Every structure is written in structure tokens, then in C-alpha cells.
Amino acid sequence: MKKKTAGILLFVVAAFALSFSTILLKYIPQLTSISAGQTGILRFLIAAPIMWLFGYFRSPEERKIPRGSLKFVALGLVFAVSSFSAVFALELLSASIYNIVVYIYPTFVVLFSLLMKRPVPRLFWIGLPLSMMGLFLVTFKFNTSITVDPWGIFITIINALALSSYMILSDRLFQNGIKKSLGTKLVLTGSMIAGFLMIPIVGFRLPDTFLGWVLVFSLGIVGTVVPILAMNTGLQYLGAARGSIIVSFQPVLTILFATIFLDESLSLQQWLGGALVVTGILLIQLSSDNKQERVQ
């Protein structure tokens, strides 16, 4: 399998897993006694130890702490900022406004790549606006009144900046040859540390039902370990610019999941928006890179 194809598939897996995590982050607080912020803490407290156990039994090499580990731990803090800012933003904004604002982050990634003279798809200037227009149609309801909390917008912009920073920094750090699973363990360790730091702010609570445990473990494994490992690996095949645009397919998948599992329905507007997102992503992925040299 070609590296580009493998990278696309990995980011599609990441988009599916992140969509699943969005559903869980929304409904765990409704179905259990755990708040949204506490759910964000638990996802990392579960994900990091599972990755360490996996590495311990998988390879003796992964039991050692390599040089430069603190950089990956710091990268985990960036990922945690993205996660917790999303939790807080969704408490202040509707899901539609949040998705419209946060998915400006692929634009940040592409602009940074251009400034750093890193490769970007030639047709990004067509595909990216198409995808953003599609996301708007998928998430926004024209027949509803708009209530926008300025703090919610501010936190969502922080979320977008953290997401774009994670994509860019991960793309660079994983080029040093470190195993993707080992680097991902260190990233999740940094996120777990951030989770501990959040406990005085949002408190800490364990699930008190079997369903609650099933949901938080699903979030920790499928909604956290799977997407971050897929992204860290896929970035090395595609780069941050292409990868970030594929992940923007996540809101479309989230709405499809809600339609399938939660008996929600899709409007013609949402179908049209989803088609525009897919068209934009396909245009970008099928176009060649510019001729700028990749900075190592």
C-alpha cells in the first residue's frame, strides 16, 4: 500500500474515532453522574495507562524512556488544551456554532505550512473553502435564532489554535524516528498530567454504574487512543496540511452517527453540505503538492 493511501486511511479512521468520541463526550454527562470536565479527565486517565501496558507487553524497547521525551509530553499538554477547551466551549455555544468556528483550524495549518515552505496541496484554495462551506451547511440551522457567547467563541478559537499547533508540532516531532506507539504514549502521558491539573477546577468523580464504566472506557480507548495514534502515524505519510483537512470530515460523520444511533434525521441542506465537504477533501487529496521542499 502506498504511503499516501495509508495516510488517508489512517486519517479517515481518526475522523471516525473522533466522531465517536464527540458523541460520547456529549452523552456521558447525560447518562451518568459525571460532568463534562470530569469526562475529559477520565479519558486521559484511562488512555495513557492502556498505552503503557500495550507497549510494555509489545516490545522491551518501549519500556525505556528515550531522549527528548519531554517534548512529546509537552505535545500532550497541547492536545489536552484542545480537549478541555472543546468541553468548556460546548457548554457556552451550540454544537453548530462550535463546529463552524473550530474547523477554521485546517486554515491555520495550511497558512503555517505555506509560511514554513512546507508542501501543501495545490488545490487547497478551492478544496478548503468548499469544505468549510459544507461544514457550515451541515451544522448550521437557518430557521433558528443565533445566540453567541463571546467567551465561547474565544475558547473555541483557543481550541482551533491548539488543534492546529498539535498537528504541526506532531508532524515535526515524529520525524526523528521515534516509534509512533512510544511517542503516542508520551503524548497521552502529558495529557494525563494536564488532566490531574484540571481536578481542582472541575473536580473528580468515577462512574457509579456498569454503563458508565463501559462508556468512559470506550471513550478512553476508541475515542482517544485510536484517533491520536492514527493521526500521529498518518501525519508522517500525508503531512499536517492534508491530514488536518481530512479530519474536518468529523462533524459530518458525527451527524451521520447521530442519525443512525440516535434516530435523528438529515435535512437536504445537511446532505448538500456533506457532499461539499467530501468534494473539497477529494479535490485536495487528489491534487499534487506544490514544489516547496519539505523542511526537516
Secondary structure as the mmCIF struct_conf table of DSSP 4:
data_model
#
loop_
_struct_conf.conf_type_id
_struct_conf.id
_struct_conf.beg_label_comp_id
_struct_conf.beg_label_asym_id
_struct_conf.beg_label_seq_id
_struct_conf.end_label_comp_id
_struct_conf.end_label_asym_id
_struct_conf.end_label_seq_id
HELX_RH_AL_P HELX_RH_AL_P1 LYS A 3 LEU A 31
BEND BEND1 THR A 32 SER A 33
HELX_RH_AL_P HELX_RH_AL_P2 ALA A 36 ARG A 58
HELX_RH_3T_P HELX_RH_3T_P1 PRO A 60 ARG A 63
BEND BEND2 LYS A 64 LYS A 64
TURN_TY1_P TURN_TY1_P1 ARG A 67 GLY A 68
HELX_RH_AL_P HELX_RH_AL_P3 SER A 69 LEU A 92
BEND BEND3 LEU A 93 LEU A 93
HELX_RH_AL_P HELX_RH_AL_P4 ALA A 95 VAL A 102
TURN_TY1_P TURN_TY1_P2 TYR A 103 ILE A 104
HELX_RH_AL_P HELX_RH_AL_P5 TYR A 105 LEU A 115
TURN_TY1_P TURN_TY1_P3 MET A 116 LYS A 117
STRN STRN1 PRO A 121 PRO A 121
TURN_TY1_P TURN_TY1_P4 ARG A 122 LEU A 123
HELX_RH_AL_P HELX_RH_AL_P6 PHE A 124 THR A 139
TURN_TY1_P TURN_TY1_P5 PHE A 142 ASN A 143
BEND BEND4 THR A 144 THR A 144
HELX_RH_AL_P HELX_RH_AL_P7 PRO A 150 LEU A 173
HELX_RH_3T_P HELX_RH_3T_P2 PHE A 174 ASN A 176
HELX_RH_AL_P HELX_RH_AL_P8 LYS A 180 VAL A 202
BEND BEND5 THR A 209 THR A 209
HELX_RH_AL_P HELX_RH_AL_P9 PHE A 210 GLY A 220
HELX_RH_PI_P HELX_RH_PI_P1 ILE A 221 VAL A 225
HELX_RH_AL_P HELX_RH_AL_P10 VAL A 226 LEU A 238
HELX_RH_AL_P HELX_RH_AL_P11 ALA A 240 VAL A 247
TURN_TY1_P TURN_TY1_P6 SER A 248 PHE A 249
HELX_RH_AL_P HELX_RH_AL_P12 GLN A 250 PHE A 261
BEND BEND6 LEU A 262 LEU A 262
HELX_RH_AL_P HELX_RH_AL_P13 LEU A 268 LEU A 286
BEND BEND7 SER A 287 SER A 287
HELX_LH_PP_P HELX_LH_PP_P1 SER A 288 SER A 288
STRN STRN2 ASP A 289 ASP A 289
BEND BEND8 LYS A 291 LYS A 291
HELX_LH_PP_P HELX_LH_PP_P2 GLN A 292 VAL A 295
#
